[in-house]
């Protein structure tokens, strides 16, 4: 079985780095801010301590000498960090540690290597100097980011055609992405989303072409970086996996449409910071105290709920609560033996935790997710999000027009401004060239949006969405594959399970791309290779369909789907039904989701790894696709991006593409 990137990263940082240091009575781990975040995203403190690490220090803070210890530096190869290491060893007679082991997150430049060589005190006690090649942050077991939240504006915003700035950003992104494959010890066959050839008679062509070619330029630069690693025998000599590099314009709807599974909705509606939920819990004396709860793989209930439809998740929380309430022993120990009926509130759950210490961790998790469910239910009702979500899906699938949207805005004048923007973005993304200056002003008046808020809509032009009517030129000619038929199609007609609600039809286009890679049907016209692999290599990658479909000469090398298809159709439920009442009907668990079919009969991964990388950010609905397709395809699917966005952060990034609108 192919290991997850999470497993490989932990192995690289702990076994291949910390585990190599054996001298000294103990070890001190010294990191700079960037490497600290890399380590924190990959490893638990308890795991690090097993490698004799007694202290975890900040490189840029004053540290006491520990001459009995081995000093392990895990830092980024930047001038400030290298200079600070050299400063630690300026006095050869008073070393700060007994020995020095230096590990860089990526390649060290010759100039900075010269700084190390010029420090006699350091050279005398230097035991290791290595490049670990980990310049990314794990988001979860199947996804990673390059920690570049401003990448959308950097690559696609107004002024992004600046040659020197863009070249530097492309080089940095390719370098960081290369460290992912160094950790995997994989040499990928690299594909990218191609732009249409530019119309050089277009006055704007040079600037538009620069944006359109970002994916290709990063792919080419990545190939150069990886060939260098091949020459150093750090990677296999033949392609061992596949990667496809795309700009965010490949699917502009996924980041903005409301997704109705638990994890995306939690991050969409609640103030989650650094994957941590902050809430106020009631104390025994009746007062409130602030608590924080990380939402990660260590929370077993979160892992169980995160990919479920919100109705199913609410039902699961309720069922677990009911099961606990049936425990008569615990009920008898509740205060006064009362509250035997009705819904359990957060305070009751806290008392139940005290009554059943052997289940303390599970009950504490239940308390957190009960609080989350309460907050979500209130926001869903307050913001009319069920109605918003149904109209979004109807618009995306061509079942509603601007008339229905106008009526909706009129019926709900107090709708949250962000929800208005997202609804209208779904419209312009699937109904090309519907606006001109007059109509844009009219819609802005109808929606009561400010010019600043409306920028997120009009700036979709920078992602290749033809928002405004065209005559002979426009941003979209370099990105869009089809002007007509942008409305998403239903995959294969109605879903077999007709119990899914009207909010369950949409799925990110990423699913189609990865499925086409796995089946050998992804168009080499739309997604060409940087270097065409040999037929033998293509066969070894384990595609499920005919490998001949990979070749660039394949007749009609297009997707098996004539147009993008974004969702499975569910039979219509009664509109406006609450998720609480629909919980018994909407079955979208990890096990019964259409994507979550079982692995191969042998239980092993039958094909090589597939990596998808999106420039400009991904959202958690796309992260879910990576998890589910790993199970369905029997191949390890890894999703990477410049950042993991929420809808709110994506809207901010969209406005930043051209903050003035000029």
NUDODO-920186 format. One line per field, with one value per residue (C-alpha): residue number from 1; residue in three letters; x, y, z. Coordinates in steps of 0.2 Angstrom, whole numbers. Layout:
pos	NUM,...
code	ALA,...
px	X,...
py	Y,...
pz	Z,...
This chain:
pos	1,2,3,4,5,6,7,8,9,10,11,12,13,14,15,16,17,18,19,20,21,22,23,24,25,26,27,28,29,30,31,32,33,34,35,36,37,38,39,40,41,42,43,44,45,46,47,48,49,50,51,52,53,54,55,56,57,58,59,60,61,62,63,64,65,66,67,68,69,70,71,72,73,74,75,76,77,78,79,80,81,82,83,84,85,86,87,88,89,90,91,92,93,94,95,96,97,98,99,100,101,102,103,104,105,106,107,108,109,110,111,112,113,114,115,116,117,118,119,120,121,122,123,124,125,126,127,128,129,130,131,132,133,134,135,136,137,138,139,140,141,142,143,144,145,146,147,148,149,150,151,152,153,154,155,156,157,158,159,160,161,162,163,164,165,166,167,168,169,170,171,172,173,174,175,176,177,178,179,180,181,182,183,184,185,186,187,188,189,190,191,192,193,194,195,196,197,198,199,200,201,202,203,204,205,206,207,208,209,210,211,212,213,214,215,216,217,218,219,220,221,222,223,224,225,226,227,228,229,230,231,232,233,234,235,236,237,238,239,240,241,242,243,244,245,246,247,248,249,250,251,252,253,254,255,256,257,258,259,260,261,262,263,264,265,266,267,268,269,270,271,272,273,274,275,276,277,278,279,280,281,282,283,284,285,286,287,288,289,290,291,292,293,294,295,296,297,298,299,300,301,302,303,304,305,306,307,308,309,310,311,312,313,314,315,316,317,318,319,320,321,322,323,324,325,326,327,328,329,330,331,332,333,334,335,336,337,338,339,340,341,342,343,344,345,346,347,348,349,350,351,352,353,354,355,356,357,358,359,360,361,362,363,364,365,366,367,368,369,370,371,372,373,374,375,376,377,378,379,380,381,382,383,384,385,386,387,388,389,390,391,392,393,394,395,396,397,398,399,400,401,402,403,404,405,406,407,408,409,410,411,412,413,414,415,416,417,418,419,420,421,422,423,424,425,426,427,428,429,430,431,432,433,434,435,436,437,438,439,440,441,442,443,444,445,446,447,448,449,450,451,452,453,454,455,456,457,458,459,460,461,462,463,464,465,466,467,468,469,470,471,472,473,474,475,476,477,478,479,480,481,482,483,484,485,486,487,488,489,490,491,492,493,494,495,496,497,498,499,500,501,502,503,504,505,506,507,508,509,510,511,512,513,514,515,516,517,518,519,520,521,522,523,524,525,526,527,528,529,530,531,532,533,534,535,536,537,538,539,540,541,542,543,544,545,546,547,548,549,550,551,552,553,554,555,556,557,558,559,560,561,562,563,564,565,566,567,568,569,570,571,572,573,574,575,576,577,578,579,580,581,582,583,584,585,586,587,588,589,590,591,592,593,594,595,596,597,598,599,600,601,602,603,604,605,606,607,608,609,610,611,612,613,614,615,616,617,618,619,620,621,622,623,624,625,626,627,628,629,630,631,632,633,634,635,636,637,638,639,640,641,642,643,644,645,646,647,648,649,650,651,652,653,654,655,656,657,658,659,660,661,662
code	UNK,UNK,UNK,UNK,UNK,UNK,UNK,UNK,UNK,UNK,UNK,UNK,UNK,UNK,UNK,UNK,UNK,UNK,UNK,UNK,UNK,UNK,UNK,UNK,UNK,UNK,UNK,UNK,UNK,UNK,UNK,UNK,UNK,UNK,UNK,UNK,UNK,UNK,UNK,UNK,UNK,UNK,UNK,UNK,UNK,UNK,UNK,UNK,UNK,UNK,UNK,UNK,UNK,UNK,UNK,UNK,UNK,UNK,UNK,UNK,UNK,UNK,UNK,UNK,UNK,UNK,UNK,UNK,UNK,UNK,UNK,UNK,UNK,UNK,UNK,UNK,UNK,UNK,UNK,UNK,UNK,UNK,UNK,UNK,UNK,UNK,UNK,UNK,UNK,UNK,UNK,UNK,UNK,UNK,UNK,UNK,UNK,UNK,UNK,UNK,UNK,UNK,UNK,UNK,UNK,UNK,UNK,UNK,UNK,UNK,UNK,UNK,UNK,UNK,UNK,UNK,UNK,UNK,UNK,UNK,UNK,UNK,UNK,UNK,UNK,UNK,UNK,UNK,UNK,UNK,UNK,UNK,UNK,UNK,UNK,UNK,UNK,UNK,UNK,UNK,UNK,UNK,UNK,UNK,UNK,UNK,UNK,UNK,UNK,UNK,UNK,UNK,UNK,UNK,UNK,UNK,UNK,UNK,UNK,UNK,UNK,UNK,UNK,UNK,UNK,UNK,UNK,UNK,UNK,UNK,UNK,UNK,UNK,UNK,UNK,UNK,UNK,UNK,UNK,UNK,UNK,UNK,UNK,UNK,UNK,UNK,UNK,UNK,UNK,UNK,UNK,UNK,UNK,UNK,UNK,UNK,UNK,UNK,UNK,UNK,UNK,UNK,UNK,UNK,UNK,UNK,UNK,UNK,UNK,UNK,UNK,UNK,UNK,UNK,UNK,UNK,UNK,UNK,UNK,UNK,UNK,UNK,UNK,UNK,UNK,UNK,UNK,UNK,UNK,UNK,UNK,UNK,UNK,UNK,UNK,UNK,UNK,UNK,UNK,UNK,UNK,UNK,UNK,UNK,UNK,UNK,UNK,UNK,UNK,UNK,UNK,UNK,UNK,UNK,UNK,UNK,UNK,UNK,UNK,UNK,UNK,UNK,UNK,UNK,UNK,UNK,UNK,UNK,UNK,UNK,UNK,UNK,UNK,UNK,UNK,UNK,UNK,UNK,UNK,UNK,UNK,UNK,UNK,UNK,UNK,UNK,UNK,UNK,UNK,UNK,UNK,UNK,UNK,UNK,UNK,UNK,UNK,UNK,UNK,UNK,UNK,UNK,UNK,UNK,UNK,UNK,UNK,UNK,UNK,UNK,UNK,UNK,UNK,UNK,UNK,UNK,UNK,UNK,UNK,UNK,UNK,UNK,UNK,UNK,UNK,UNK,UNK,UNK,UNK,UNK,UNK,UNK,UNK,UNK,UNK,UNK,UNK,UNK,UNK,UNK,UNK,UNK,UNK,UNK,UNK,UNK,UNK,UNK,UNK,UNK,UNK,UNK,UNK,UNK,UNK,UNK,UNK,UNK,UNK,UNK,UNK,UNK,UNK,UNK,UNK,UNK,UNK,UNK,UNK,UNK,UNK,UNK,UNK,UNK,UNK,UNK,UNK,UNK,UNK,UNK,UNK,UNK,UNK,UNK,UNK,UNK,UNK,UNK,UNK,UNK,UNK,UNK,UNK,UNK,UNK,UNK,UNK,UNK,UNK,UNK,UNK,UNK,UNK,UNK,UNK,UNK,UNK,UNK,UNK,UNK,UNK,UNK,UNK,UNK,UNK,UNK,UNK,UNK,UNK,UNK,UNK,UNK,UNK,UNK,UNK,UNK,UNK,UNK,UNK,UNK,UNK,UNK,UNK,UNK,UNK,UNK,UNK,UNK,UNK,UNK,UNK,UNK,UNK,UNK,UNK,UNK,UNK,UNK,UNK,UNK,UNK,UNK,UNK,UNK,UNK,UNK,UNK,UNK,UNK,UNK,UNK,UNK,UNK,UNK,UNK,UNK,UNK,UNK,UNK,UNK,UNK,UNK,UNK,UNK,UNK,UNK,UNK,UNK,UNK,UNK,UNK,UNK,UNK,UNK,UNK,UNK,UNK,UNK,UNK,UNK,UNK,UNK,UNK,UNK,UNK,UNK,UNK,UNK,UNK,UNK,UNK,UNK,UNK,UNK,UNK,UNK,UNK,UNK,UNK,UNK,UNK,UNK,UNK,UNK,UNK,UNK,UNK,UNK,UNK,UNK,UNK,UNK,UNK,UNK,UNK,UNK,UNK,UNK,UNK,UNK,UNK,UNK,UNK,UNK,UNK,UNK,UNK,UNK,UNK,UNK,UNK,UNK,UNK,UNK,UNK,UNK,UNK,UNK,UNK,UNK,UNK,UNK,UNK,UNK,UNK,UNK,UNK,UNK,UNK,UNK,UNK,UNK,UNK,UNK,UNK,UNK,UNK,UNK,UNK,UNK,UNK,UNK,UNK,UNK,UNK,UNK,UNK,UNK,UNK,UNK,UNK,UNK,UNK,UNK,UNK,UNK,UNK,UNK,UNK,UNK,UNK,UNK,UNK,UNK,UNK,UNK,UNK,UNK,UNK,UNK,UNK,UNK,UNK,UNK,UNK,UNK,UNK,UNK,UNK,UNK,UNK,UNK,UNK,UNK,UNK,UNK,UNK,UNK,UNK,UNK,UNK,UNK,UNK,UNK,UNK,UNK,UNK,UNK,UNK,UNK,UNK,UNK,UNK,UNK,UNK,UNK,UNK,UNK,UNK,UNK,UNK,UNK,UNK,UNK,UNK,UNK,UNK,UNK,UNK,UNK,UNK,UNK,UNK,UNK,UNK,UNK,UNK,UNK,UNK,UNK,UNK,UNK
px	0,6,9,0,10,7,15,30,32,32,45,56,56,57,66,77,81,79,83,100,106,113,126,124,115,99,95,88,77,80,68,63,45,43,50,41,24,30,35,19,8,16,21,14,25,24,31,45,49,53,69,77,72,72,69,61,68,65,80,78,76,90,94,104,120,116,134,129,116,116,109,97,94,79,77,73,88,86,100,92,92,109,116,108,115,133,130,127,145,155,165,174,178,160,149,131,128,140,137,128,116,109,94,87,69,75,91,104,112,131,132,124,134,149,143,143,160,167,162,176,167,153,164,173,157,147,141,128,123,108,93,78,67,51,44,25,12,2,-17,-22,-18,-22,-19,-5,-2,13,8,5,-12,-9,-5,-21,-17,1,-2,-18,-22,-20,-1,3,11,26,40,53,40,30,46,51,34,34,52,47,31,40,54,42,31,47,50,34,40,57,48,37,53,42,46,30,23,19,3,-4,-20,-16,-22,-29,-17,-18,-25,-10,-21,-28,-21,-22,-14,3,-4,-18,-6,5,-10,-15,2,5,1,12,26,26,25,40,50,45,51,68,69,65,77,90,85,85,103,107,99,86,72,68,75,58,40,32,17,6,3,-9,-6,-21,-25,-41,-50,-53,-67,-73,-89,-82,-74,-90,-105,-111,-106,-117,-105,-100,-82,-84,-99,-91,-76,-88,-100,-90,-75,-62,-44,-29,-42,-47,-65,-67,-82,-89,-93,-104,-95,-102,-105,-115,-101,-93,-76,-68,-62,-53,-54,-43,-53,-41,-37,-35,-54,-62,-79,-73,-65,-82,-93,-82,-87,-105,-119,-124,-141,-132,-119,-133,-142,-126,-123,-141,-141,-125,-132,-148,-137,-128,-145,-150,-136,-147,-131,-125,-142,-144,-128,-134,-138,-154,-157,-167,-167,-171,-180,-178,-162,-146,-138,-119,-120,-128,-115,-101,-109,-110,-91,-88,-100,-91,-72,-68,-77,-71,-62,-77,-90,-79,-79,-98,-100,-90,-99,-116,-111,-105,-122,-132,-122,-124,-143,-145,-135,-144,-160,-155,-147,-160,-146,-157,-166,-149,-142,-156,-156,-137,-139,-153,-143,-128,-138,-148,-164,-166,-163,-160,-179,-179,-163,-171,-187,-176,-166,-183,-191,-175,-169,-160,-150,-132,-121,-108,-122,-129,-111,-109,-126,-123,-105,-113,-124,-110,-99,-112,-121,-107,-107,-123,-117,-113,-110,-128,-134,-120,-126,-144,-139,-128,-144,-155,-143,-139,-121,-107,-94,-81,-92,-97,-78,-78,-91,-83,-65,-70,-64,-46,-50,-56,-74,-83,-93,-95,-102,-88,-85,-68,-57,-58,-49,-58,-51,-35,-44,-61,-63,-81,-91,-108,-113,-105,-120,-115,-123,-130,-119,-128,-145,-153,-143,-148,-151,-165,-165,-152,-158,-158,-141,-132,-131,-115,-98,-81,-75,-59,-68,-70,-51,-44,-57,-51,-33,-36,-46,-34,-46,-40,-38,-20,-25,-33,-20,-4,12,28,37,27,30,34,20,29,29,10,6,16,6,-9,-23,-39,-43,-34,-17,-17,-29,-14,-5,-6,-10,-25,-40,-52,-42,-55,-64,-76,-89,-92,-95,-90,-102,-102,-115,-126,-144,-155,-174,-181,-186,-198,-190,-186,-186,-174,-159,-164,-180,-171,-158,-166,-168,-152,-139,-122,-110,-92,-98,-113,-107,-106,-88,-84,-84,-72,-54,-48,-52,-35,-36,-21,-19,-19,-12,1,-1,-11,-7,-17,-11,-21,-14,-24,-32,-43,-58,-63,-75,-61,-51,-65,-64,-46,-51,-66,-57,-43,-55,-65,-50,-39,-25,-17,-25,-15,-22,-10,-13,-5,-18,-33,-47,-64,-77,-74,-55,-58,-70,-57,-44,-55,-58,-39,-37,-41,-45,-50,-60,-52
py	0,18,28,44,60,63,46,50,67,61,48,60,73,60,44,52,68,67,49,51,62,50,60,70,66,74,85,102,106,124,130,147,152,144,127,127,128,114,103,107,102,85,79,79,85,68,60,72,69,51,56,62,80,89,107,115,132,147,151,170,171,171,153,146,136,117,110,92,92,90,105,101,115,113,129,137,141,160,173,178,160,155,171,167,150,157,169,155,148,164,160,143,143,144,134,134,115,100,97,105,96,107,102,114,113,115,118,129,142,143,160,154,138,151,159,142,138,155,150,140,137,130,119,112,104,102,84,85,97,91,97,88,95,99,116,113,111,96,101,83,65,68,87,100,118,129,142,155,163,178,167,171,190,186,176,182,199,216,219,201,201,210,199,199,197,183,174,174,168,154,148,148,139,126,124,121,109,99,96,86,74,73,67,55,49,50,56,62,63,81,88,105,115,122,139,143,151,170,182,193,206,209,224,215,199,200,203,190,177,179,174,160,152,152,133,129,139,131,114,117,124,110,98,107,106,87,83,91,79,65,69,69,52,58,52,37,38,35,42,34,44,58,76,88,107,118,137,141,145,127,127,144,138,126,139,149,138,132,114,104,92,94,100,113,120,121,131,141,147,147,157,143,149,137,122,127,129,142,142,147,133,135,131,123,140,146,157,155,150,151,134,129,112,107,100,87,68,67,70,53,61,74,61,51,67,78,70,67,77,90,81,64,72,80,64,55,68,66,47,47,59,48,32,40,46,28,24,24,24,40,48,44,53,69,83,79,64,76,81,63,68,81,87,87,104,107,109,92,84,92,84,67,69,70,55,44,47,32,40,57,60,54,64,80,78,75,91,101,94,97,115,116,108,121,136,129,126,144,151,141,147,165,167,157,146,131,142,150,133,126,141,140,122,126,140,129,116,128,125,143,159,178,180,167,176,193,187,179,195,204,191,192,210,207,192,192,202,188,176,188,189,170,167,180,172,155,164,173,158,147,160,168,186,191,208,225,241,245,228,227,244,237,221,231,241,226,217,232,228,241,243,234,219,218,217,199,196,207,201,183,190,187,169,167,169,179,190,204,204,202,209,203,202,197,189,172,168,162,151,145,129,132,148,138,124,131,125,109,93,79,64,49,55,53,46,28,35,47,52,65,83,96,103,87,87,98,90,99,97,91,74,73,77,64,51,55,53,36,30,36,48,65,75,78,94,102,94,91,83,93,78,64,48,32,19,7,21,25,6,5,20,8,17,8,11,9,17,22,36,45,48,65,57,48,52,64,65,73,69,55,69,81,95,97,88,93,83,68,72,68,66,83,84,97,113,122,106,108,97,91,83,77,68,51,54,61,47,53,45,41,23,26,41,38,40,29,12,-1,-3,-17,-35,-38,-22,-14,1,-5,10,23,40,54,72,87,104,120,137,150,139,124,122,108,101,97,90,78,73,67,57,49,45,37,24,23,21,11,24,36,53,69,86,101,120,137,138,130,143,146,155,171,171,167,181,193,186,189,207,209,204,222,231,247,240,251
pz	0,-4,11,14,13,31,36,24,31,49,44,36,50,64,58,45,54,73,74,66,81,94,103,119,135,127,112,110,94,88,74,66,64,47,52,68,58,47,62,71,56,55,72,89,104,112,96,96,114,110,101,117,114,130,124,109,107,96,85,87,106,118,124,138,134,135,133,137,123,105,96,82,70,59,49,33,22,23,27,44,50,44,52,68,68,65,79,91,88,87,102,99,118,124,113,115,113,113,95,80,68,55,44,31,25,7,-4,4,-8,-11,-3,13,14,13,29,38,32,38,56,64,81,71,60,75,82,66,65,51,38,27,17,23,8,18,12,14,28,30,30,34,29,11,8,10,6,2,14,1,5,-7,-22,-31,-32,-35,-51,-57,-50,-59,-61,-60,-77,-69,-76,-62,-47,-56,-61,-42,-37,-49,-44,-26,-29,-39,-27,-12,-23,-27,-9,-8,-21,-12,3,-7,-16,-32,-49,-57,-74,-74,-83,-82,-87,-104,-110,-127,-139,-137,-150,-153,-161,-144,-136,-119,-125,-116,-99,-101,-108,-93,-81,-93,-93,-74,-73,-87,-81,-64,-72,-82,-68,-57,-70,-70,-51,-50,-64,-53,-39,-51,-56,-37,-36,-24,-35,-46,-64,-72,-68,-53,-50,-59,-55,-63,-60,-62,-59,-49,-64,-68,-56,-50,-42,-29,-18,-17,-17,0,3,15,22,40,39,25,33,50,42,32,46,62,67,66,67,64,64,82,88,102,112,129,141,157,174,189,197,182,175,157,153,136,129,113,104,89,75,68,67,86,88,83,82,70,59,59,55,44,27,31,25,38,41,44,55,66,67,72,86,92,92,102,114,116,118,133,141,141,153,169,181,173,173,191,195,186,198,207,196,185,167,162,146,132,124,133,134,136,155,156,145,156,172,162,159,177,181,168,169,158,144,147,130,120,130,129,110,111,121,108,93,101,103,85,79,90,82,65,67,73,58,45,51,54,36,27,20,16,3,-3,-5,-15,-27,-29,-35,-46,-54,-56,-65,-76,-67,-62,-71,-67,-64,-50,-43,-44,-35,-21,-18,-17,-5,6,6,23,16,22,10,8,4,-10,-17,-17,-25,-39,-42,-45,-58,-68,-67,-76,-87,-97,-103,-95,-89,-96,-86,-86,-80,-67,-60,-59,-51,-38,-34,-33,-21,-11,-12,-11,-25,-14,-11,-30,-34,-30,-44,-57,-53,-58,-75,-69,-67,-85,-81,-95,-84,-96,-114,-127,-144,-149,-133,-115,-101,-104,-121,-113,-99,-104,-114,-119,-119,-120,-109,-93,-84,-75,-80,-69,-68,-75,-71,-54,-40,-35,-17,-19,-1,-3,-1,-14,-7,-11,-30,-32,-32,-36,-54,-46,-45,-63,-67,-55,-61,-79,-74,-66,-81,-94,-102,-97,-112,-117,-127,-111,-99,-109,-102,-99,-105,-113,-104,-113,-116,-103,-90,-93,-91,-75,-67,-65,-75,-75,-93,-109,-108,-126,-121,-113,-129,-137,-154,-147,-158,-149,-134,-123,-107,-107,-102,-116,-104,-85,-74,-56,-46,-44,-45,-30,-30,-24,-6,0,-1,16,26,40,42,59,51,36,45,44,25,19,20,14,26,22,18,8,-2,-21,-21,-6,-14,-7,-12,-22,-16,-10,1,-7,-18,-36,-45,-42,-33,-41,-35,-40,-36,-38,-39,-30,-16,-13,-1,10,-1,-13,1,4,-14,-11,4,-5,-21,-12,-6,-22,-35,-24,-27,-15,-20,-13,-15,-14,-16,-12,3,10,9,17,6,16,13,-5,-7,1,-11,-26,-21,-20,-38,-42,-27,-36,-50,-62
